[in-house]
Amino acid sequence: MSALEQRHPDVIEAELVPADDGTYDVEVTISSPYDTPQRYADGWRVVAPDGTVLGEHQLAHDHAGEQPFTRTQRGLTIPDEVGEVTVEGRDQQFGYGGGTVTTDVP
């Protein structure tokens, strides 16, 4: 699929890191071959298995010179009963979609 045909960025890696305050940091790596100032991957969300959105992260600019790129979202609260989460990427034109990563909560 060419960059022009791809509608969403792909999350290619996600890792949850427990923080000292009981929250989690989520390190997310996204690949977005069409990342330009006109259209870029503008964020991600962390979703529980039941569809509850646990957190969203917004990106303010393109990462055209850095593909794939990794960023960290800090202070994510995950309820004790949630054993895994899925990270979904967001395209500023088409919304959420593309490849996702599901990871266990440590």
C-alpha positions in Angstrom: 0.0 0.0 0.0 1.4 3.4 -0.9 1.6 6.3 1.5 -1.2 8.0 -0.5 -3.5 5.0 0.0 -2.8 4.5 3.7 -5.5 6.1 5.8 -4.1 5.6 9.3 -0.8 5.4 11.1 0.3 2.0 12.5 1.2 1.5 16.1 4.2 -0.8 15.9 5.2 -1.0 19.6 3.7 -0.1 23.0 5.1 -0.6 26.4 3.6 0.1 29.8 6.0 1.2 32.5 4.7 1.4 36.1 5.4 4.8 37.8 6.0 5.3 41.5 2.6 7.0 42.0 0.6 4.0 40.8 0.0 5.3 37.3 1.7 4.1 34.1 3.8 5.7 31.5 3.1 4.3 28.0 5.8 4.4 25.4 4.4 4.3 21.9 6.1 3.8 18.6 4.2 4.9 15.5 4.9 4.5 11.8 3.2 7.0 9.5 4.7 7.2 5.9 2.5 10.2 5.0 3.6 12.4 7.9 3.7 15.9 6.6 2.7 19.3 8.0 -0.5 19.0 5.9 -1.5 15.6 7.3 0.1 13.6 10.0 -0.4 11.1 12.8 -1.7 13.4 15.5 -2.0 11.0 18.5 -3.1 7.8 20.0 -5.5 6.4 22.6 -5.2 3.6 25.2 -8.3 1.3 25.3 -9.4 -1.4 27.8 -10.8 -4.7 26.5 -14.4 -3.5 27.1 -13.8 -0.4 24.9 -13.3 2.1 27.7 -10.8 4.8 26.6 -8.3 5.1 29.5 -6.3 7.9 28.0 -5.6 9.9 24.8 -2.4 11.6 23.8 -2.2 14.4 21.2 0.8 15.2 19.0 1.2 18.8 17.9 3.3 18.4 14.8 4.4 16.0 12.1 7.4 13.7 12.6 8.3 13.4 8.9 12.1 13.4 9.6 11.7 10.7 12.3 10.0 7.5 11.1 9.0 5.5 13.0 8.9 7.7 16.1 8.5 7.0 19.8 6.8 9.3 22.4 5.8 8.8 26.0 2.4 9.5 27.7 2.8 9.9 31.5 0.3 9.5 34.3 -2.1 6.9 32.7 -4.5 5.5 35.3 -5.4 1.8 34.6 -8.0 0.2 36.9 -6.8 -2.9 38.8 -9.2 -5.2 37.0 -7.8 -4.4 33.5 -5.2 -7.0 32.5 -4.3 -5.7 29.0 -4.7 -2.5 26.9 -4.7 -1.8 23.2 -3.0 1.3 21.7 -4.6 2.8 18.6 -3.1 5.5 16.4 -4.9 8.5 15.1 -4.7 10.3 11.8 -5.7 14.0 11.8 -7.8 13.5 8.6 -9.4 10.0 9.1 -9.4 9.5 12.9 -8.5 6.2 14.7 -7.4 3.1 12.8 -4.5 1.2 11.4 -2.3 -1.3 13.1 -2.7 -1.6 16.9 -0.7 -3.1 19.7 -2.2 -4.9 22.7 0.0 -5.3 25.7 -0.4 -6.8 29.2 -0.6 -4.5 32.2 2.5 -5.3 34.4 
